[in-house]
Amino acid sequence: MTIHTTKMLILGSGPAGLSAAIYGARAGLEPIVVQGIQPGGQLMTTTDVENYPGFREVIQGPWLMGEMQAQAEHVGTRMMWDTVVKVDLTRRPFRLYGDGGDVYEGDVLVIATGAQAKWLGLDSEELLKGKGVSACATCDGFFYRGKKVAVIGGGNTAVEEALYLTNHSDDVTLIHRRDTLRAERILQQRLFASEKISTLWNKEVHRFLGGGTPEGLVGIELKDTVTGELSTLEVDGGFVAIGHHPATELFRGHLKLDEDGYIAVETGSTRTSVAGVFACGDVMDKVYRQAVTAAGTGCMAALDAERFLQAEEFAEVAEAAE
């Protein structure tokens, strides 16, 4: 067993975790980043990124994460490739246990494990991801200006995505497998008031249809949940909006989570229910879920952690002086 020790331990290597690492390293905290199951986070599966500040041209998600990691390492971050299977937050230093037997100890812990979009689980969906099928209208809606798009889902996420897409498209279809929506009443009112949005009730996606060269989404085959009848809706973009899974399984019973399973933090900060543990990025943010907001909260987590350690050090010095 090898024990790796640091002042600042970071779990997760997406924009939030790496931003925390950059700030932590520059503060002399010698951070260790344990990369986790998906090194680089969701941007590693994102091709064109057009909304990250500082780049006038479209950039690639994996390239951006490679640059962030290189910057973090350049200023003193140690990157570790491991999958954490157990945590101990009952004492400090906090401990993370890797599946290979290694142990990671940190005086403070920054959790940046992110969240994953829920998908329908169709083979055709997997084939056309990034080719017309998306799980983020805010990220990809811009590419469908003036085109016909569809949103799949019936909760807040789906209605918010449909409303957002009206900024780019005059032809938005919401597809829902039931005959009523689960979304909040105010969102439903806005949806039904929009002349740009139509709704298909009692329909579920049977298959995403590809075509063209290079291949992209050209339509969605729908199945009526009442009659079983199949129909086809021609669209250029399809947005799956059935929610997200925050990666918080490790922390159940160790940290306070909200009703949706996200790590609960104090308003306006990244402080969790355990002193010295901080959360940033999509694991605590179920509203914005953008790379730039994740990076921003990563910065916040590093600053919160640095101030926590400074306050503790000051208290120890004051106590020794008495």
C-alpha positions in Angstrom: 0.0 0.0 0.0 1.3 3.4 -1.0 0.1 6.5 0.9 0.1 9.8 -1.0 -0.2 12.9 1.2 -0.9 16.5 0.4 -2.4 19.7 1.9 -5.1 19.8 -0.8 -6.6 16.6 -2.2 -8.9 16.9 -5.2 -11.2 14.2 -6.5 -12.2 14.8 -10.2 -10.3 16.2 -13.1 -12.9 18.2 -15.1 -12.9 22.0 -15.4 -13.8 22.3 -11.7 -11.2 20.0 -10.3 -8.4 21.3 -12.5 -9.3 24.9 -11.8 -9.2 24.1 -8.1 -5.8 22.5 -8.7 -4.4 25.5 -10.5 -5.4 27.9 -7.7 -4.3 25.5 -5.0 -0.9 24.9 -6.6 -0.3 28.7 -6.9 -1.2 29.0 -3.2 1.5 26.5 -2.3 -0.9 23.7 -1.3 0.8 21.1 -3.6 -2.5 19.6 -4.7 -3.0 16.0 -5.7 -5.7 15.4 -8.3 -7.2 11.8 -8.4 -8.6 11.6 -11.8 -11.4 9.1 -11.2 -13.5 7.1 -13.7 -13.7 9.8 -16.4 -10.4 11.7 -16.6 -11.1 15.2 -17.9 -14.8 15.0 -17.2 -17.7 15.4 -19.7 -15.7 17.7 -22.0 -13.6 14.6 -23.0 -16.7 13.5 -24.9 -17.6 16.9 -26.3 -16.3 17.8 -29.8 -17.0 21.4 -30.7 -16.8 23.9 -27.8 -17.8 27.4 -28.8 -18.8 29.0 -25.6 -15.6 28.8 -23.4 -14.2 32.3 -23.0 -10.9 33.2 -24.6 -11.2 31.3 -27.9 -12.5 33.0 -30.9 -12.5 29.8 -33.0 -14.3 26.6 -32.1 -12.1 24.4 -29.9 -12.3 20.7 -29.1 -13.3 19.5 -25.6 -10.4 17.0 -25.2 -7.9 19.6 -26.3 -9.2 22.1 -23.7 -9.0 19.6 -20.9 -5.5 18.6 -22.0 -4.4 22.3 -21.8 -6.0 22.7 -18.3 -4.3 19.6 -17.1 -0.9 20.8 -18.5 -1.4 24.1 -16.8 -2.2 22.5 -13.5 0.8 20.3 -13.7 3.0 23.2 -14.8 2.2 25.1 -11.5 2.8 22.1 -9.3 -0.2 19.7 -9.3 0.4 16.0 -9.1 -2.0 13.9 -11.2 -2.9 10.4 -10.1 -4.8 7.9 -12.2 -7.0 5.9 -9.9 -10.6 5.0 -9.1 -11.6 5.8 -5.6 -13.8 3.2 -4.0 -14.1 4.4 -0.3 -13.7 7.6 1.6 -13.1 8.4 5.3 -14.2 11.9 6.2 -14.5 11.2 10.0 -11.1 12.5 10.8 -8.3 14.6 9.3 -6.3 14.2 7.2 -9.2 13.0 5.1 -8.6 9.7 3.3 -9.6 8.3 -0.2 -9.0 4.7 -1.0 -8.2 3.6 -4.5 -9.3 0.3 -6.0 -5.6 -0.7 -6.4 -4.8 -0.3 -2.7 -3.3 3.2 -2.8 -4.4 5.7 -0.1 -4.7 9.5 -0.6 -4.6 11.8 2.3 -5.4 15.5 2.4 -5.7 18.2 5.0 -8.6 19.5 2.9 -10.6 17.7 0.3 -12.2 19.2 -2.8 -14.8 17.1 -4.5 -15.3 17.7 -8.2 -16.8 14.4 -9.4 -19.3 16.0 -11.7 -22.6 14.7 -13.0 -23.6 12.6 -15.9 -26.6 13.3 -18.2 -29.2 10.6 -18.3 -29.6 9.0 -21.7 -32.3 6.8 -23.2 -30.0 3.9 -23.7 -30.7 3.3 -27.4 -28.1 2.0 -29.8 -29.1 4.7 -32.3 -28.6 7.3 -29.6 -25.1 6.2 -29.0 -24.3 6.2 -32.7 -25.5 9.8 -33.2 -24.2 11.4 -30.1 -22.5 14.6 -31.2 -24.0 14.2 -34.7 -27.4 15.7 -33.9 -28.1 14.0 -30.6 -27.2 16.0 -27.5 -28.0 16.3 -23.8 -27.3 20.0 -23.5 -29.2 22.6 -25.3 -27.2 25.5 -23.7 -24.0 23.9 -25.0 -25.1 22.9 -28.5 -28.3 24.9 -29.3 -26.3 27.5 -31.1 -25.4 25.0 -33.8 -29.1 24.6 -34.8 -29.9 28.2 -35.6 -32.9 28.3 -37.9 -33.2 24.5 -37.9 -35.9 22.1 -36.6 -35.2 20.6 -33.2 -36.8 18.3 -30.7 -36.5 17.9 -26.9 -37.3 14.6 -25.2 -38.6 14.7 -21.6 -41.3 16.1 -19.4 -39.7 17.6 -16.4 -38.1 21.0 -15.6 -35.0 20.2 -17.5 -36.9 19.4 -20.7 -39.1 22.5 -20.6 -36.2 24.8 -19.8 -34.2 23.3 -22.7 -37.2 23.7 -25.1 -37.6 27.4 -24.0 -33.9 28.0 -24.4 -33.9 26.6 -27.9 -36.5 29.1 -29.1 -33.6 31.6 -29.0 -32.2 29.7 -32.0 -35.1 27.9 -33.6 -38.7 28.8 -34.5 -39.6 25.1 -34.7 -39.2 23.3 -31.4 -41.0 20.1 -30.6 -41.3 18.7 -27.0 -41.8 14.9 -27.0 -43.2 13.4 -23.8 -44.2 9.8 -23.1 -47.1 10.8 -21.0 -50.1 13.2 -21.4 -49.1 15.6 -18.7 -45.8 17.3 -17.8 -43.9 17.0 -14.5 -42.4 20.5 -14.8 -43.3 23.3 -12.5 -46.5 25.2 -13.3 -44.8 28.5 -14.2 -42.5 26.7 -16.7 -45.5 24.9 -18.3 -47.3 28.2 -18.7 -44.3 29.7 -20.5 -44.0 26.6 -22.7 -47.7 26.6 -23.8 -47.5 30.3 -24.4 -44.7 30.0 -26.9 -45.7 30.0 -30.5 -42.4 28.3 -31.4 -43.0 25.2 -29.4 -45.3 22.3 -30.2 -45.9 19.2 -28.0 -46.3 15.6 -28.9 -48.0 13.7 -26.1 -47.8 9.9 -25.4 -44.8 9.5 -27.6 -41.4 7.8 -26.8 -38.3 7.6 -28.9 -38.1 4.3 -30.7 -35.0 5.1 -32.8 -32.9 8.1 -33.8 -32.6 8.2 -37.6 -29.3 9.1 -39.3 -28.6 10.1 -42.8 -26.5 12.3 -45.1 -22.7 12.5 -45.6 -21.2 12.8 -43.1 -24.0 11.1 -41.2 -26.1 13.1 -38.9 -29.5 13.1 -37.3 -32.3 13.5 -39.8 -35.3 12.3 -37.9 -36.7 10.5 -34.8 -38.9 7.4 -35.0 -41.6 7.7 -32.3 -43.8 5.0 -30.7 -47.2 5.9 -29.4 -47.3 4.8 -25.8 -51.1 4.2 -26.0 -51.6 2.6 -29.4 -48.0 1.3 -30.2 -48.2 3.1 -33.6 -44.9 4.2 -35.1 -44.4 7.6 -36.7 -41.4 9.7 -37.8 -40.6 13.3 -37.0 -38.0 15.0 -39.2 -35.6 17.0 -37.2 -32.0 18.3 -37.4 -31.3 18.2 -33.7 -32.6 16.0 -30.8 -32.0 17.0 -27.2 -32.4 14.3 -24.5 -33.5 16.1 -21.4 -34.4 13.6 -18.8 -32.1 14.7 -16.0 -28.7 14.1 -14.6 -27.0 11.7 -12.2 -24.6 13.5 -9.8 -21.6 11.4 -9.0 -22.2 11.3 -5.2 -22.5 7.6 -4.4 -19.2 7.6 -2.6 -20.4 10.3 -0.2 -23.8 9.1 0.8 -23.8 8.8 4.6 -20.7 11.0 4.8 -21.9 14.4 3.5 -25.3 16.1 3.4 -26.9 15.7 0.0 -29.9 17.6 -1.3 -33.2 15.9 -2.4 -31.8 15.3 -5.9 -28.6 13.7 -4.6 -26.3 16.7 -5.2 -23.8 17.7 -2.5 -25.3 20.4 -0.4 -23.1 23.5 0.1 -23.5 26.7 2.0 -25.1 29.4 -0.2 -22.5 31.5 -1.9 -19.6 29.1 -1.0 -18.4 25.6 -1.7 -18.4 24.5 2.0 -20.1 21.2 2.6 -21.5 19.8 5.8 -18.0 18.6 6.9 -15.5 21.3 7.8 -12.5 21.1 5.5 -14.5 19.4 2.6 -15.5 21.5 -0.3 -17.6 20.7 -3.4 -17.5 22.4 -6.8 -18.7 21.9 -10.4 -21.7 19.8 -11.5 -21.6 17.6 -8.4 -23.1 20.6 -6.5 -24.6 22.7 -9.4 -27.8 21.4 -10.9 -28.8 24.7 -12.4 -26.1 25.9 -14.8 -23.9 22.9 -15.6 -21.5 24.7 -17.9 -17.7 24.3 -18.2 -17.1 27.9 -17.3 -19.3 27.8 -14.2 -17.6 24.6 -13.1 -14.2 26.2 -13.5 -15.5 29.2 -11.5 -16.7 27.1 -8.6 -13.4 25.2 -8.8 -11.6 28.6 -8.2 -14.0 29.2 -5.3 -13.3 25.8 -3.7 -9.6 26.4 -3.8 -9.9 29.9 -2.2 -12.3 28.5 0.4 -9.9 25.7 1.2 -6.9 28.0 1.4 -8.8 30.3 3.8 -9.8 27.4 5.9 -6.2 26.2 6.3 -5.1 29.8 7.0 -7.7 30.3 9.7 -6.7 27.0 11.3 -3.0 27.8 11.2 -3.7 31.2 12.8 -5.8 29.6 15.5 -2.9 27.2 16.3 -0.4 30.0 16.4 -2.6 32.1 18.7 -3.2 29.1 21.0 0.5 28.4 21.2 1.2 32.0 22.1 -1.1 32.0 25.1 
